[in-house]
Amino acid sequence: MRIAVYGAGGVGGYFGGRLAQAGADVHLIARGAHLQVLRTHGLRVRSVKGDFAVRLPATDDPADVGPCDYVLFCVKAFDTEPAAVRLGPLLGEDTAVVSLQNGVDNEEKLARVVGPAHVMGGAAFIFAGISEPGVIVHTGGPTTSPSGSWTAGAPSGHNGCSPATSRPASPPNCHRPSRRCCGPSSPSFARRPA
């Protein structure tokens, strides 16, 4: 199985690394300092499920990868359209583009660019982020947290929220500033910005 991870940050890097451990042919698409470290030293994951390191092909150009069976699309929601227009080289006739992003309209944005037959919605129930270039830290999922406890339906400090209220501490730190940003009723509460 050939898989491209477009946006190899916290979520993409974690799932890409785990898929590679399971034997998939995984290619990472990243940028900046993170990309440089992935190329020179590989991907390191520090996880509550066990630390590991893998060496995977990494690039910033989808044309270097070519057609894949699956594309895990893990960019930030505000980068959806610019990244989607670069997906062409990754798409074969039956390629599935799986959106693992925060937000409610990313699949529609992707479908407008690559066609609805290629697009699948996904959900990632993990807390993961880039701690430094080339290093992903996975601290758990919706049933675990670093402190082992939940406050008002959300892990302490999740996405800039106030632990006592699960309301944003300040809107720029929260992915859903106009509503509750954390808690079991939130469709994207398990995704933490990288």
C-alpha positions in Angstrom: 0.0 0.0 0.0 1.5 3.4 -1.1 0.5 6.3 1.2 1.4 10.0 1.0 1.1 12.1 4.2 0.5 15.6 3.0 1.2 17.7 6.1 3.5 15.5 8.2 3.1 17.5 11.4 1.6 16.1 14.7 -1.3 14.1 13.3 0.2 13.3 9.9 3.6 12.4 11.3 2.2 10.2 14.0 -0.1 8.2 11.6 2.5 8.1 8.9 5.1 6.7 11.2 2.7 4.1 12.6 1.6 3.1 9.0 5.3 2.7 8.0 5.9 0.5 11.1 3.0 -1.7 9.8 4.7 -2.1 6.5 3.1 0.6 4.3 5.1 2.4 1.7 4.8 5.9 3.3 6.0 9.2 1.8 6.0 12.4 3.9 5.2 15.9 2.5 6.4 18.6 4.8 8.2 22.0 4.7 10.8 24.1 6.3 13.1 23.0 9.1 10.8 20.0 9.9 11.3 18.7 6.3 15.1 19.2 6.5 15.4 17.1 9.7 13.0 14.4 8.3 15.4 14.1 5.3 18.6 14.0 7.3 17.7 12.2 10.6 14.3 10.6 9.9 11.1 10.9 11.9 11.2 10.4 15.7 8.0 9.9 17.7 7.7 10.1 21.4 4.4 8.4 22.3 2.5 7.2 25.3 2.1 4.0 23.2 5.9 3.6 22.8 8.6 5.7 21.2 10.0 4.9 17.8 12.0 6.3 14.9 11.6 5.6 11.1 13.4 6.8 8.0 10.9 7.7 5.4 11.2 9.6 2.1 10.3 13.2 2.7 9.8 16.1 0.2 7.9 19.3 -0.3 7.0 18.4 -3.8 4.1 15.9 -4.5 5.6 15.3 -7.9 8.5 13.6 -6.2 6.1 11.0 -4.8 3.8 10.2 -7.7 0.4 8.4 -7.5 -0.6 6.8 -4.3 -3.4 4.5 -3.0 -4.2 6.9 -0.2 -3.3 10.5 0.7 -3.6 11.4 4.4 -4.4 15.1 4.1 -3.3 16.7 7.4 -2.7 20.4 6.7 -4.2 23.2 8.8 -7.7 24.1 7.6 -6.5 27.6 6.4 -4.1 25.8 4.0 -6.7 23.4 2.5 -7.2 25.1 -0.8 -3.5 26.0 -1.6 -2.5 22.5 -0.6 -5.3 20.8 -2.5 -4.3 22.4 -5.8 -0.9 20.6 -5.4 -2.5 17.1 -5.0 -2.6 16.2 -8.7 0.7 14.3 -8.9 -0.4 12.1 -6.0 -3.7 11.1 -7.6 -4.3 7.9 -9.5 -7.7 6.8 -10.8 -8.7 5.2 -7.4 -6.7 7.3 -5.0 -8.6 8.2 -1.8 -7.7 11.5 -0.1 -8.6 11.2 3.6 -9.0 14.6 5.4 -7.7 14.4 9.0 -8.2 18.1 9.7 -10.0 20.4 12.1 -13.0 22.1 10.6 -16.3 21.4 9.1 -16.0 22.1 5.4 -12.5 20.8 4.4 -13.9 17.8 2.5 -16.1 20.1 0.4 -13.0 22.3 -0.4 -11.0 19.2 -1.4 -13.9 17.9 -3.6 -14.1 21.1 -5.5 -10.4 20.8 -6.4 -9.8 17.0 -6.9 -13.4 15.7 -7.4 -15.7 14.1 -4.9 -14.9 10.6 -5.9 -11.4 11.0 -4.4 -12.4 12.6 -1.1 -13.1 10.8 2.3 -13.7 12.4 5.6 -11.7 11.1 8.6 -11.3 11.6 12.3 -8.2 11.6 14.4 -8.7 11.0 18.1 -5.1 11.8 19.2 -3.3 14.6 20.8 0.0 15.1 18.9 2.2 17.9 17.8 5.7 18.8 16.6 7.9 19.4 19.7 10.9 20.2 17.5 11.7 19.7 13.8 11.6 16.0 13.1 10.1 15.0 16.4 6.4 14.3 17.1 5.1 14.0 20.6 1.9 11.9 21.0 0.4 12.4 24.5 -2.7 10.3 24.1 -6.3 10.5 22.9 -9.7 11.4 24.2 -9.6 8.8 26.9 -6.1 9.7 28.2 -4.2 12.9 28.9 -0.8 13.7 30.3 -2.3 14.4 33.7 -4.6 11.4 33.5 -7.7 13.5 34.2 -10.4 15.5 32.5 -11.7 18.9 33.5 -15.1 20.1 32.2 -15.0 17.5 29.4 -11.5 18.5 28.2 -7.9 17.7 29.0 -6.2 20.4 31.0 -4.8 23.1 28.8 -6.1 21.6 25.5 -5.9 24.0 22.6 -5.5 27.0 24.7 -8.7 26.4 26.7 -9.3 27.3 30.2 -9.3 24.0 32.2 -12.1 25.3 34.4 -14.5 26.2 31.7 -13.4 24.6 28.5 -13.8 28.0 26.9 -11.0 29.5 24.9 -8.4 31.3 27.0 -8.0 33.6 24.0 -9.5 33.2 20.5 -6.2 33.0 18.6 -5.2 29.9 20.6 -8.4 28.0 19.9 -9.5 26.3 16.7 -13.2 27.0 17.3 -13.3 30.5 19.1 -17.0 31.1 18.5 -18.2 28.0 20.3 -17.0 25.5 22.9 -13.7 24.3 21.6 -13.2 21.2 23.7 -15.1 18.4 25.1 -16.9 15.2 23.9 -19.6 17.1 22.0 -17.0 18.9 19.8 -16.4 17.1 16.5 -12.8 18.2 16.4 -11.8 18.2 20.1 -9.3 15.4 19.6 -7.2 17.3 17.1 -4.5 19.5 18.6 -2.9 22.2 16.5 0.8 21.4 15.8 
